[in-house]
Amino acid sequence: MELLYVLALLVGLAAGTLGGLIGTGGCSVMLPILHFYMGLSSPLAVGTTLFAVIFTTLSGAYGHLKIRNLDAKATAVMGGAGTLGVLLGSYLFTKITRSQVALLDLILGLVFILPSIRMLYEGLKGMRGVPAKGESQLDHIPGSSTAKAAFGFVVGIATGLVGLGGGYALVPGMIYLFNAPVKLTMGTSLSTMIPLAVVGGLIKLKQGFVEMSVGVPLAIGTVIGAQMGARAIKRFRPATLKAIFGLYFLYVSLKYVAAYFGVRLW
């Protein structure tokens, strides 16, 4: 049990540090490690990850809130609609785990394709020295409230169903769909994820899909790791890290899809 606690703490540290370095959510790192390398079932890995994210988002959002590095109105709209999406996603999660648990592996595999493509693209482009798209100078996230609510609702469904959201979906969505200023996306993403993670995580906890002996040290690790990543960001090339982890997420995607078809990849 002590070894499991230490491993979970280290995984949380790694996930939080990566999140601080390249702006991706710790969920994307924690979830596959819990399932493939620590032996948790897919439903338990999803629930435990989402539970840990409650504390990560609270810690991260507080820091951004202090410096007002977020769009409060967009947060309220996406967070409110996202919470409704979490309820639907959690319902679908329950249905799948009761009848077709293996289907969850296929869904996770398909979902992980998105971050792998995004990170590989951005990483390789950055390594070639291609200049990034000009940063918007707006002090808010443009777009209609209806569009933001629809986007938040979809992210909420994904959060309730597979435990992923935040930097995985919200950050790139705000940048590419709404042309949001990058400086506002991290704080807005973390703040939006608070009600999603709290509602989704507590539902998973009540349903028995949270392994507390893993979830608690995982949460502690992510909170500490996020601070470490934020401080160490100047020592690393984010583009190189994105390319490396893009390949990793592609590998994870293939493992999940292969598992659905009964094939075990190393």
N, C-alpha and C positions, 0 to 999 in steps of 0.2 A: 504493500500500500504506500509506503514512504517513497519507493522508487517511482510509482505512478504519479505521486504528487509532485516530485521533482521534475519528471518529464513534462508534465502538464505546465509547470511553471516556466520551463525552458521554451516550450512551444509558444506560450503566451508572449514571452520576451521577444522571440524571433518574429512573431506575427506583428506585435506592436512596433518593433523597430522598423520592420519593412514598411509598415503603414506610414510611419513618420518620414521615411526616406523617399518613397516614391508615390505616396498618396493613394495607395490601394487599401481596401479594408482588410483587417486582420482575419475576417471570416474566410477569405479565399485561401489563406494559408492554413488556418487551424482546421477547417473542416476535413480536407483530404488526409491530413496527418492523423487526426483522431480516428478516422475510419480505417485507412490502409495500414498504418504503422503502429497504432495503439490498440487496435482490435475492437473499437466501438462499432456497433451496427450503424447503418446509414441514418436511421431515425434518431438514435441516441447522439450521433455526431452532430446532426443538424440542431437538435434541441440544446445540447450542451454548448455549442458554438454561439447560438443566439442568446443564451443566458449570459455568457461571458461578455458579449457585445454590449449589454446593458451598461456595464460599468465603464467600458472603453468609451462609449459615446458620451456618457455623463462627464467623464474626465476631460475628454478632448473638446467638447462643446463649451465647457466652462471657460477654458483658456481663450477660445475664439470670442466668446460673449464678452469677456472683460475688455477686449480691444475692439469690440463691435465689428468683427470681421465676418459678418453674415447679413443676409437679407431677411429681416424678421417676418415680413409679409409673405414672402415665398415659403419660408419655413412653416408658417402657420397653415398655408394652403396645402402644401405637399404633405406635411405631417398629418393634418386632419384627414385628407383623402387616403393617405397611405395607411393610416390606422384601420380604416374600413377594409382596405385591401388585405391587411394582415389577417383580419378575421376570416375573410374568404379563403386566403391561402392556407390558414391553419385548419380550416374545415376540409379543404382538399387534401392536406397533409394527412389528416386523421383517416380519411377514406382510403387513401393509398396504402398507408401502413397497416390497415386492417385487412385489406384484401390482396394487394399486389405490392409488397415491399420492394421487390426487385425493380419495379417500374421507377422507384425513386432514384435508383442508380442511373438509369437511362436519362432521366430528367436532369440530374446533376451533371452527367457527362456532357449533355448538349449545352447546358448553361455555362459550363466552364470553357467552352470554345470561345465565347465572347471576350472574356478578359485576356485569353491567350493571344488572340488575333490583335486586339487593341494594344497590348503591351509589346508584342513583337514589332508591330508597325511603328509605334512611337519610339521604341528602343533603337531599332535599326536606323530609322530616320535620323535620330539624334546622334548616333554613332558616326553617321556619314557627314555630319555637320550641316544638315538641312535646317535652315532657320525655322523656328516654331511660328505658328500663326500669331499675328499681332494681338497683343493683349487688349481686351476691351477696357476702356477707361470709365465705364459707367459705375455708379455707386449702388446699383441694384441689378437684379436679374430680370431682363426683359421678357416679354411674352404675356399672354393672357392668363388670367387666373384659372380659366377653364382648362387650358392646355396643361398648366402646372398640376392641377388637381388630377387630371387623367394620367399624367406621368407618375405622380405620387401613388396613385391607386395601383398602377401596374407594378411599381417597385414594391409596394406593400404586399401584393400577392406573392411575388417572388420571395420576399422576406419570410412570410408565413409558411410558404411551401418548402423552400430549400435553405432558409437561413442566411441568404445573401442579400446585400443591399449596400447602403453607404457608398464607399469609394468604388465598389464594384460597378454600380449602376447609376447612382445619383450624380457623382462627379462628372463622368463623361457625358451623361445625358444633359446636364445643365450647360456644359460647354458646347456640345455639338448640336443640341436641339434648340437651345435658347440663346446661344452666343453669350453666355454669362461670363463675367470677369472671373478669371481663374482664382484671383485672390479671395473671392467671396464663396467659391464652391466648397472648400473644405469645411468652413464653419457652418455653412448652410446645410451641407450634407450631414454632418455630425448632429446638428440640432434637430434636423428632420428625422433622423434615425432614432432619437430618444423614445418617442411614443411607440414607434414601430418595434423597437427592440424590447421595450418594457412589456407591451401587450403580448407580442409574440413569444418572448422568453418566459413570461409568467404562465401563459397557456401551455407551453411545452413542459414547464415545471409541474403544473397541476396534472397534466396527462401522464407524467412519469417518464418523459423523454429527456430528462436532464440528469447526467451522472455528476452529482455534487462533488465527489472526491476529485473529479477532473475539472469541473466548471469553476470552482473557487480559485484554485491556483492558476488556472488559465486566465481568469479575469485579472488577478493580481499581476501576472506577467505582462498582459497587454497594456495595462495602465502604466507600468514602469517602462516597458519597451517603447511606448509611444513617445515618452519624454526623451529617451536615449536617441531614438531616431531623429527627432526634431533637432537635437543638439549636434548630431554627427552628420547632418545632411551635407555640409560643406566639404566633407572629406571623401565623398563618393560621387561618381558620375551617375546620375539617375538614369540616363539613357542605357548604360551598360547593364544596370540592375534590372531595368524593365525588359531588356532583351533576354536576359538569363531566366527571369521568372516567367516571361512569356512562354519560353520553351517548357518550363516546369508545368505550367498550367495546361499546356497542350498535352503533355504526358499524362497529367491527372485526368483530363477529359477522356483520353483513350482508355485509361484504366477503368473508369466508371462504365463506359460504354461496353468494354470487353466483359466486365463483371456481369452486366445485364445478360449477355449472351453465354454466360458460363465459362468464359475464358479468363484465366488468371495471367496477367502481365507482371513481369518482375518489377 
